[in-house]
Amino acid sequence: MSNNNDNLSGSTNSREIKNKIDYYARCFLDIAKAERAVDRFEEDFKQLKDAVINNLDLKKFLTDPSVEKPEKIKTAFEIIDKDTTNTVRAAMAIMITMDVIESIQPIYNKFVLLVNELKTQILVEVISAIEIDENLMNEIKKTIDKRTKLNVRLKNVIDKNIIGGLLIKIGDKVIDLSIKSKISDLRTRLHSLEFGGEEFVSSNKD
């Protein structure tokens, strides 16, 4: 009977650990997406993970319950590369504060899997002259998701040549919503009108 209880307890603990790993990996991906720097976050996260895994003294220090958490965070920041993004520094502080630094390897592994899933989505480039705010990007995503029945991944590309509005590029298809395109379209329509050639000009002179 006790063996069954032990197995059940072990299964529950294993599930809880898996859920915790999944939770933090998804949180970090959300942070990276919000910063629009998924690739950079992944690169810095890997360096951070390697630093902890390969330095046994550091890992022992960061997981030592007798050491105050602020001291752990301070030490971790000192060994992190100066060029490391603030978002990864924040992720490190979170893992130390929540006592999950021991699971940094599986959290990183799960994060990479989530990024790989993300990158298999259809990438849609929203091209504009200036950076588009997050709320508008979310609205554009909702509209495209609804029309395509997909979960697309948006990327805002800045192009100073765009005159007002924007371009939406899906694969090799481009939806031109710029003012420049509307002007061009107007010119095309005007050229296609039958003005009557010289008769039109002379009638206007009269």
MARVEXGU-173919 format. One record per residue (C-alpha): chain; residue number from 1; x, y, z. Coordinates in steps of 0.2 Angstrom, whole numbers, always signed. Each point is the difference from the previous one (the first is absolute). Example, Ala and Ser with C-alpha at 12.3 -4.5 7.8 and 13.67 -1.06 7.14 Angstrom:
residues 2
A 1 +62 -22 +39
A 2 +6 +17 -3
END
This chain:
residues 206
A 1 +0 +0 +0
A 2 +14 +12 +5
A 3 +9 -4 -17
A 4 -16 +6 -9
A 5 +0 +16 +10
A 6 +18 +3 -3
A 7 -2 -3 -19
A 8 -15 +12 +0
A 9 +10 +13 +10
A 10 +14 -2 -12
A 11 -11 +2 -15
A 12 -8 +15 +7
A 13 +16 +8 +4
A 14 +6 -4 -17
A 15 -15 +8 -8
A 16 +2 +16 +11
A 17 +18 +2 -5
A 18 -5 -2 -19
A 19 -14 +13 +2
A 20 +12 +12 +9
A 21 +13 -2 -14
A 22 -13 +3 -13
A 23 -7 +15 +9
A 24 +17 +9 +1
A 25 +5 -4 -18
A 26 -16 +7 -6
A 27 +1 +15 +11
A 28 +18 +4 -7
A 29 -6 -3 -18
A 30 -14 +13 +3
A 31 +13 +12 +7
A 32 +11 -3 -15
A 33 -15 +3 -12
A 34 -5 +16 +9
A 35 +17 +6 -3
A 36 +0 -6 -18
A 37 +17 -8 +4
A 38 -3 -19 +0
A 39 +16 -5 -9
A 40 +11 +12 +11
A 41 -9 -7 +16
A 42 +3 -18 -5
A 43 +19 +4 -4
A 44 +2 +9 +17
A 45 -10 -13 +10
A 46 +11 -14 -7
A 47 +16 +9 +6
A 48 -8 +3 +17
A 49 -5 -19 +1
A 50 +17 -5 -5
A 51 +9 +11 +12
A 52 -11 -8 +14
A 53 +1 -18 -5
A 54 +19 +1 -4
A 55 +5 +8 +16
A 56 -4 -12 +14
A 57 +5 +13 +14
A 58 -11 +13 -7
A 59 -15 -12 -1
A 60 +3 -6 +17
A 61 +0 +18 +6
A 62 -16 +5 -9
A 63 -9 -15 +7
A 64 +7 +1 +18
A 65 -15 +4 +11
A 66 +11 +8 +13
A 67 +5 +14 -12
A 68 -12 +15 -1
A 69 -9 +2 -17
A 70 +6 +18 -3
A 71 +18 -6 +3
A 72 -3 -14 -13
A 73 -7 +12 -13
A 74 +14 +12 +3
A 75 +13 -13 -3
A 76 -9 -7 -15
A 77 -1 +18 -8
A 78 +19 +1 +3
A 79 +4 -15 -11
A 80 -13 +3 -13
A 81 +8 +8 -16
A 82 -2 +19 +0
A 83 -9 -1 -17
A 84 -13 -11 +6
A 85 -18 +7 -2
A 86 -9 +6 +15
A 87 -14 -12 -4
A 88 +12 -15 +3
A 89 +6 +8 +16
A 90 -18 +1 +6
A 91 -3 -18 -5
A 92 +16 -5 +11
A 93 -7 +11 +14
A 94 -17 -9 -1
A 95 +8 -17 +0
A 96 +10 +4 +15
A 97 -14 +8 +10
A 98 -12 -15 -4
A 99 +13 -13 +4
A 100 +0 -8 -17
A 101 +18 +4 -5
A 102 +3 -19 +2
A 103 -12 -3 -15
A 104 +9 +13 -11
A 105 +5 -14 -13
A 106 -18 -7 -2
A 107 -7 +17 +0
A 108 +12 +5 -14
A 109 -4 -16 -10
A 110 -19 +3 +1
A 111 +3 +18 -5
A 112 +10 -5 -16
A 113 -15 -12 -4
A 114 -12 +14 +2
A 115 +10 +11 -11
A 116 +2 -14 -13
A 117 -19 -1 +0
A 118 -2 +18 -2
A 119 +12 +1 -15
A 120 -11 -13 -9
A 121 -14 +12 -1
A 122 -2 +11 -15
A 123 +10 +15 +1
A 124 -10 +16 -5
A 125 +11 +16 -2
A 126 -9 +16 +3
A 127 +10 +14 -9
A 128 -2 +18 +6
A 129 +10 +16 +0
A 130 +0 +1 +19
A 131 -2 -13 +14
A 132 -17 -7 +3
A 133 -6 +0 +18
A 134 -5 -17 +8
A 135 -19 +3 +0
A 136 -1 +3 -18
A 137 +12 -15 -4
A 138 -12 -11 +11
A 139 -15 +7 -10
A 140 +8 -4 -17
A 141 +5 -17 +7
A 142 -18 -4 +5
A 143 -7 +6 -17
A 144 +13 -11 -10
A 145 -3 -15 +12
A 146 -18 +1 -3
A 147 +1 +2 -19
A 148 +14 -14 -2
A 149 -7 -12 +13
A 150 +18 +0 +6
A 151 +11 +5 +15
A 152 +12 +12 -9
A 153 +16 +7 +7
A 154 +1 +19 -3
A 155 +16 +10 -3
A 156 +1 +19 -2
A 157 +12 +5 -13
A 158 +5 +18 -1
A 159 +2 +8 -18
A 160 +1 +18 -1
A 161 -5 +0 -19
A 162 -18 -5 +6
A 163 -11 +16 -2
A 164 -14 -2 +13
A 165 -9 -16 +3
A 166 +9 -16 -1
A 167 +4 -16 -10
A 168 -5 -17 +6
A 169 +11 -14 -7
A 170 -6 -18 +2
A 171 +12 -12 -9
A 172 +2 +7 -18
A 173 -16 +10 +1
A 174 -1 +18 +5
A 175 -15 +10 +5
A 176 +4 +18 -3
A 177 -9 +12 +11
A 178 +11 +15 -2
A 179 -5 +17 -6
A 180 +13 -2 -13
A 181 -9 -15 -7
A 182 -17 +10 +0
A 183 +9 +15 -9
A 184 +6 -12 -13
A 185 -17 -9 -2
A 186 -8 +17 -2
A 187 +13 +5 -14
A 188 -4 -17 -9
A 189 -19 +3 +1
A 190 +3 +18 -7
A 191 +10 -6 -14
A 192 -13 -13 -4
A 193 -14 +13 -2
A 194 -5 +5 -18
A 195 +2 +19 +0
A 196 -2 +1 -19
A 197 +17 +6 -4
A 198 +2 +17 -8
A 199 -19 +2 +0
A 200 +0 -1 +19
A 201 +14 +13 +1
A 202 -8 +12 -13
A 203 -17 -1 +8
A 204 +8 +5 +17
A 205 +8 +15 -8
A 206 -17 +6 -7
END
